[in-house]
Amino acid sequence: MPVQIGRLKSLKQLNAFVVGRSTGSSIGELREFPQLKRKLAILKLQNVVDARDALQANLKDKKDIKELELAWGAEDPDDSQKEKDVLDKLHPCINIEILTIRFYGGTNFPNWLGDSSFSNLQVMHLSDCSYCWSLPPVGRLPSLKELCIERMKSVKMIGVEFYGRNGASLIQPFQSLEKLKFMEMAEWEEWVHASGDEYGQDFPRLQELNLTNCPKLSRSLPCHLPCLKKLTVSGCEVLHDEGANATTTSSLNYRSLEELEIEGGCQKGLLSLLVEIGNFVDIQCLPNRNCLQRLSLWNCPMLSSFPKDGLPTTLTTLYMQDCKILEFLPDEMLAKLTSLESLWIRNSCDSLRNFPVSIFPKLKKLDIRGCENLETLSFIEEGVNENLSHLRELYIDDCPNLMCFQCQGGWPTPNLNEFTVRECKNFKSLPEGIHTLTALRLLEVNDLPNLESFAEGGLPPNIRDLCIRSCERLRAPVVKYWELERLDSLKWFLIGGSILETLLKEHLLPTTLRILVISECRSIQVLPGEGEGLQHLTSLQALQIDACDNLQFLPREGLQHLTSLQELYITWCPNIQFLPEEGLPPSLSLLEIYNCSALEKRYQNKTGKDWAKISHIPCIKINDQVIII
């Protein structure tokens, strides 16, 4: 039933109040819910006809409400003064802790917003108040911890009024603020700071500052942020530090900074805060900082060198992407990075030829991709294998000149958990003794056309996920050394290439295998069957046959014996003519056929020639059509 907001004088708790157009009322509808909470949302306030109704709501006395979203519509306001009057009269109780105002159409905010009497207010979000030309004095709020201001299209300058200073007042502004965000401030040009000896610092406890898509902001950042840990600057192309030139930013005092994310071509004056840099096209040299823990460089095509005195020893993570001409640090400087735990090199450091893995004693993750001239990974230090007991993940991809790993006496990585080497066309051999890696759970050997053999002593005994594909020089005799049939822990296996036939015909797969992916076996026309092949895999739950271009027939009886099979995927196999003549196992609950032209036509929903043979399967997906039986 439509009611006036003024009739809600006795309201104590309400979790939603929705205002909509109605007849016989100047406000709209009240929708009540059975379980009342401490949150109040008043929406579509543009429909208020008489601001006095808002006053009669008496929100000041609703002491149990802790959170007041107040929202107008996205359309332009009919009367900005009326909208200000409505907001003025919706003065909430001073006990509130969270306040959100959206699509407010007034040109400025009422006096109560920012009043220090709101001593419990901790979170404020001002969004899409497009006609306000200034911000409220929220610096006065003593408990405010998080402030987000976004899409305030009329704000060109943020000045001392933002801090809430009145004349000679010595009140510390933003005394509790920890997170501050300005998002999509299209016309914002200038940020005037109120710091001075008589006032103290502007943001004494600020830990996170985020400036996103403020394309006209050109004045400097606050100079003194003693507690700042994370600074994000994105899409602020003209932002610079006024006191900085091309080589120094001494006017900025961010001593506690741990992480800086800069994206979108911001000026070089921010570089001394370096923890993460993105999209800098004209940087040639990096400055050094002694407190960095995370350094990430991406899309810096002109960056050629690290600091002359190396990187800080506190660094735990180093990420480089698309920094082609960057010279990697010499060994003597790398040796000082004793805290480094994670290292990514992606499409960077073209001059790198030998990577000394053994130089990082605490390294946990190494990820190298697209290093065009890398030839070797060295696990040897002065002729002796280092025990890299911390290394858990090793990933090598798209390094066309990589030939081998340099080791002596086997793998010095006893706790290695995941190992991948792929798309390295000149890679010839892996170190012996991979079976000693008892901690290894995932092994991927993929697209290594010159790899002739590996794992002659067997595969790691506790491996769970295994991928061996596109290694054309691997031959059938090598497969027997792997002792696959003994790997009781193996649950997922992706296999591709000519060795598949040997594995199937000689029953070399473990019977405990649950997921099998047959991929890119382009030379095979018929999968083995009738006593060979898949039928002994009685624990198999999912089977995928993918990108086998010349495969024409599945085994006539083999799939029917897979009594645990629940999912069957046949993808990118254009020459398969039909499914097994003897039918599919009754346990099957999902069949997916994708980009297999002959199968798509034969098993099309209701109209296909053999639709009746699969119509009992509960879920069938053919290309993008899902059929639930």
N, C-alpha and C positions, 0 to 999 in steps of 0.2 A: 504494500500500500504506500503511495507517495506521501512523504512527510517533509515538513520544513526542518532544516538543520537546527533551527532554534528550538525545536521540540525535544532535543536530545539532552536536556539540562541534567538529567539524572544518570546519564551514561557514565559508566566507570571502565568497562572493558569491552573492546570491539576489535575484531581482527580485519575487518574490511568495511569500507563505506564507499559505495559506488554511486556517483552522480550521473544521471542520464536525463535526456530531454523527456519531459512528461507534461501532462495537463493538470491544472489545478494546483500546481506547486511551483514555487520559484527555484527550488533546488533539485529535486529528483527523488530517487529511490534509496531507501536504506535496506541493505541486504544483510540479514543477521545469520550467523552460523551457530550450530549447536555447541561447539567448543570454542569459547571466547579466549582470546590470547591477549598479550600486552602490546599488540601492534594495531595501529589505526592507519588506514589508507583512505584518503578522500580524493577521488578522481573526477575528471571532467568538470573542474571548477569554472570553466568558461561559461557554463550554463547558469551560474548564479545571476539572478536578476537584481536582487537587492542585497547590498553588502551587509545590511543590518542583520540579516538572517545568520550570517557567519558569526557576528558578535554574540547573538543569543545562544550559540552552541556552547559558549563558556568553556572552551577547551583548557583554559587556565586551571580549572578545578579538577580535571581528569588526571589525578595524581598517579593512577596505576598504569597509565600508558607510558611505555618506555621508548616506542619507536613510531612517525607522523609523516607518512609520505603525503605530500600535498602536490597535486598535479593538475595542470590545465591541458587543453588539447594542443596538438601540433600546429593547428591553423593559426593565422595571424589574429591578434586580439582585436575585438571591436572597440574596446575602451581601456587603455592602459592604466588610467587613473582608477577605474573601477577595480581592476585586477589588483592594484596596490592596496586599495581599501579592503578588499576581501582578505588578502594575505595579512594585512595589519590586524584585522579582527580575528584571525585564526591563530592568535598568539597562544602557543601551547603551554602546558605546565612546565615549570622550570626543572622538573625531575627527568625530562626525556634524556635518552642516551644516544639515540640515532635519529638524524633528520635528513630527509631527502626532499628537494624541491625541483620539480621538472616543468618545463614549458611555461614558466611564469612570464607574463607579458608586460609587466611594469618596467619603467625606465630606471628605477632604483628600488632598493629594498627598504622595508619598514625598519624602524629604529630597534625593534626587539631582536632582530636577527643580528647576533653578535654581542648581545648584552651579557655582561660577565655574571649576571645572576643565574645563567644556565650552567651551573657549576658541575653538572653530571654529564653534559653533552660530550661524547667521545668521538662520534663519527658524523661527518656532514658531507652531503653530495649535492652540488648545485649543477643542474644539467639543462641545456637548451633554453636558458633564459636569455633569449636573443636580443632583447631590447634594453637590457641593463647595460649602462655604460661604465659602471663602477662596481666594485665588489663590496660586500658588507665588511664591517670591522671585526672579522672573526678572530683576529689575533688576541682579542680580549678573553676568549673562552678558555678558562683555566685548565680544563680537563681534555680539551680536544686533542685526539691522537691521530686521526686520519681525516684528510680533507681532499676531496676530488672535485675539480672544477672543469667542466667540459662544454664545448660548443657555446661559448658566450660570444656571439658574433659582433657585438657592439663594443666590447672592451678593447681599447687601444693601449691603455696604460694602467699598470697596477702600481699605485703609489702608497704613501704613508698611511692613507685611510685604511688600507688592507690590514695593517698591523694594529689598528685600534688605538692610536695614540691621540690624546687630547691635550693640546698645548704643551705644557711642561711636564706632563705625566711621565713618571719613571717606571711605570709598570712594565715588566718583562713581557713582550709579546710571544705568543706561541710557546708558552713555557712547557707544554706537554706534547707538542706535535711530533710524531714519529714518521708519518708517511704523508707526502704531498704530491698530488698529481695535477698537471694541467694538460688537458687533452683537446686537440682539434680547436685551438683558439686562432681562428683564421686571420683576425685583424690585430692581434696583440703585437705591439711593437717594442714597448719599453717596460722594464721591470725596475722600478726605483726602490732601492734598499734603504732601510731606516737605521742601519747600524751606526753606532757612535759610542764613545766611551761612557757617556752618561746614561745610555740605554742598555748597554750590553749587546749580546749577539742576537740577530734576528730569529734564528731557529736553533736554540741551544741543544735540543735533543733530537733533531731530525736525523733519521737513519736512511730513509729512501726518498729520492726526488726523481720524478718522472716528468719529462717534457716531451710530448708527442704531437707531431703535426702542428707546430706553431711557426709557420713559414716566414713570418715577418719579424719575429723576435730577434733583435740584434744587440741589445744591451747585455751586460755581463751577468753572470750568475752571482748569487750571494758569495761574498768573499770568505766568510768564516762559517764553516759548517763542521764543528769539531767532532760530531758523532756520526757523520754521514758514512754509510757503508756501501750503499748502492746508488749510482747515478745513471739514469737512462735518458738519452737524448736521441730522438728519432724524428726525422722530417723537419729539422730546424736549420735550414740551409745557411742562414746568415748569422746564426748565433756565434758570438765570439767573446773572448775575455778582453775587456778594454785595456787592462794593464799588461797585456801580453803582446810580444812580437812573435816572430816565427820560431824562436828557439826557447822562450821561457814563459812560464805562467806563474811567476813568483807571487802575484797578487792573490792567488787562490790558496786557501789553507784547508785542505781536505786530508788531514793526516791519518784519519782512520779509514779512508776509502779502501774497500776490498774489491769492488766490482764496478766497472764503468762500461756501459753499452752505448756506443755511438754509431748511428746509422744515418746514411742519407746525405753525406757530403758536408758535415759541419766543419767549421773553420779549424785550422791547425792549432789554434790557441788552447784547445782542450786536451791536447795530446799528453801533457805532463801528468794527467790523471789516469794514464793508460791502464786499463785492464781488458777492455774489449773495444776493438775498432772495426767499423764496417764501412764499406763504400768510400774509402779515401783514395782518390785517384792520383794525388800529387805528393804524397808523403814519400820521402826518400830515406829518412833515418828516424829511428825510435829513440826517445829519451828513456832514461832509466828511473825506476822508483824502487825503494827498498822495502815496501810493505805489500807488494802484490802477491796474491795467492792464485789468481786466475787471469791468464793472458790469452785473449782470443783475437786473432787477426784474420779478417776475411775481406776478399775483394779489394786488395791493395796492390794493384798491378805495378805501381812504381816504387813500392817499398823494397829497398835493396839490402838493408843491413839492420842488425840488432845494435844495441848500445855497445860502444867499444869496451866497456868494462863488464859486459855480459848482462845476464838477467839476475834478479834478486834470488837469493838462496831460499826464500820463503815460498817460491812458486811451487804449487802442487798440480796445476793443470795448465797445459800449453796447447792451444788450438790454432792451426794455420790452414786457411783455405783460400785458393786463388791468389796466392802471392808467388808468382812464377819466378821472379828474379831475386827473391829473398835468399841471401847467403845464410846457410845454416851455421850455427855457432861451431867454432873449432873445439876439438876434444877437451882441451884444457879448461875451457869455459863450461862445457857441458858437465864436466866432472864436478863442478861446484853446485849443480842442481840436485843436491842430495835429498830434497823433499819431494821431487817430482813423482807423481803417481799416475797421471794420465797424459798421454801425448797423442795428438792427432796431426797428421801431415797429409793434406788433401790438395792435389793439383798445385803443389807449391815446391819451392826449393829445387829448381831444375838442375842446379849444380851438384846436388847430393848424389854421390856414387856408392859410398859405403856407410851404412848406418851402424854405429856401435851400440847395440842393445845393452851390452854388458856394462856400459858406463853408468847406467841408472840403477842403483841397487834397490830402490824402493818402488820401481815402476810396476804398476798393477795392470795398466791397459796401454797397448800400443796399436795404433790404427794408421796405416800408411796406404794412401790411395792416389793413383795418378802421378807418381813420381817417375817421370819419363826416363831418367838416366840412372836410376838406382840399380846397382849390379849385385850387391851382396848385403846380407844382414849378418853382422858379426856378433857372436856370442863368446868371443875369445878376448881376453885382456892379457897382453904380454905372454901369449902362448899357453895360458891356463884358463880353463873354463870357469867363468864366474857362476856361482850358484844364485840364480835369479829366482829365489823362492817366493818373492812377492808377485811375480807376473801371473795374472789370471786370464787375460784375454789378449790374443795376438791375431790381428786382421791385416792381411796384405792383399791389395786388389789393384789391378790395372797398372802394373809396373812392367812394361814390356821388355826391359833389359835385365830384369832380375834373373839371376842364374841359379843361386844357391844360398844356403845358410852356412856360415862358417862356424863349425863346432869341432870339438875334439872329445872323442869318447862318449858321444851321445848327447841327449838333450839336457841342458842345465836348468830346466824349468819344471821342477817336481810338482808344483801346484797349479800348472796350467790347466784351465777349465774349458776354454773355448779356443779353437785354432782354425783359421780360415786362410787359404791362399787360393786366389782365383784370377783369371784373365792376365796371366803372366806368360806370354808366348814362348819365351826363351828359358823358362824355369825347367831345370833338368832333374834335380834330385833333392830329397829331404834327408836330413841326418838319420843315421841308423838308430834303432832302439826306441822307436816311437811307442812300442808296447810297454815301455817302462813308465809312461805317463799315466799312472793309475788314477789321477784326479781328473783326467780329460773326459768331458761329457759331450762335447760337440766337436766334430771334425768335418771340415768341408774342403775338398780338393776338386776344383772346378775350372774347366777351360784352361788346362795346361797341356797344350798339344805336344810338347817335347818331353813330358814326364814319362819315363819308361818303367819305373818300378818304385815302390816304397812299401814299408811295413813288411819286410821279408821275415821279420821275427814275429809277426802277428800284429793285429790292431790293439789299441788300448783296451784292457779287459772290462772297464766300467763305462764304456761309451754308450750314450743314449740316442744321440742324433748323428747321422752319418750321411754325407753327400759325396758321391764320386761320379763326376759327369764330364764329358767332353775332354777326355784324356786319351786321344786316339792311339798313342803308342803303348798303352797298357795292354798286355796280352793275357790270354787265358791262363797260362802257367803261373803267372804272378798272383792271380786271384786265390789260388789254393794256399798261399802263404799267409793270407789274412786271417784264416781260421774264423770266418764269420759265423759259422754254425755254432760256435762256442760262446758267442756274445749274448748271454742271457739278459743283459741290461738294455740291449738295443731295441728301441721301440719305434723309431722313425728312420726310414732309409730312402734316400733319393738316389737312383742309379740311372746312368745313361751311357750309351756306347755299346761296342760290340761284346764287352765282357758280360752283358746281361744274359746272353744265351748260356754261357758256362755256368753262371750262378743258378739259373733255373734248372737246367738239365741235370746237374750234379747235386741238386738239393743242398746248396751251400748257404742258404739263408736260414737264420735261426727260427725255430718254430714259434718262438715267443714274440715275433715281430707283430706290431699292431698297425702301423701305417707304412705303406709302400707306394712310392712315386716312381713311375717309369717314365723317363723324360728324355727326349731328343735321341731316341734310338732309331736313327734314320735308315739304317741298313736292314732292319728287320721287317719282314713282310708278314710273318705268322708267329705269334707267341707259342712256345712249346706247350704241348698238352699230352693227354693220354698217358698217364704215368709219370710225366715230367712236369716241370713248370711250377704252378702256384698251389696245387691242391694240398700240399703238406703244411701250408701256412694256416693252421686251424685257429690261430689266435688273431688273425688279421681282421681289423675292424674297418679300415678305410683303404681303398685302392684308387690311385689316380694314374691314368695313362695320358701323357701330355706330349704334344709336338713330335709324334712319331709319324713322319710324313708318309712313309711307304707301308706302314702297317695296314693290312687289309682284313685280317681275321683275328678274332680272339679265340682262345682255346675252346674247343667244342664242349668239353665237360669240366674243364679246370675250375671255373668260377663257381659251379654248383656245389663243389665240395668245401667251399669257404663258409663254413657254418656260422662263423662269428661276424661275417662281413655286414656292415651296416650302411656304408657310404661308398658309392662308385662314381668316379668322375672321369669322363672321357672328353678331352679338350684338344683342340687344334690337331685333329687327326682326320684330314679330309678324305682319306681313302678307305676307312673302315666301312664295310658294307652293311653289316648287321651284328647284333649282339649274339652271344652263344646260342646255338640251336637248342641245346638242352635246357636253356633257361637260366635264370639268375637265382641265387640262394634266397630262400624264403625269409631270411633274417634281414634282407636289404630294406632300409627305410628311406634312403635318399639316392636318387639317380640324377646326375647332372650331365648334360650333353651340351658342349659349346664349340661352335665353329667346326662342326663335322657335317658337311653338307648331305652326305648320303644318309646318315643316321637321322638327321633332323627331318628329312622327308619321310623316311620309313616309319618313324615313331611319333609323328605329329599328333597332337591332341585330338583324339576321336576320329580324325580323318586319315591318319597314317595307316599303311598296309598292315603293320604289325603292332599297332597301338594296344591291342588286346593282350599282348604278351608282357607288357609292362604296367598295365592299368591297375594292378593290385598294389603297386609300390605307393606308400603313403605320400611321399613328396617327390615330384619330378620337376626338374628345371631344364628347359630347352632354350638355349640362348638366354634371353631376358624374360622369358615367360615362366612363371612359377605355377605349377598345377598341384593343388592339394586335393588328394583323393578322399 
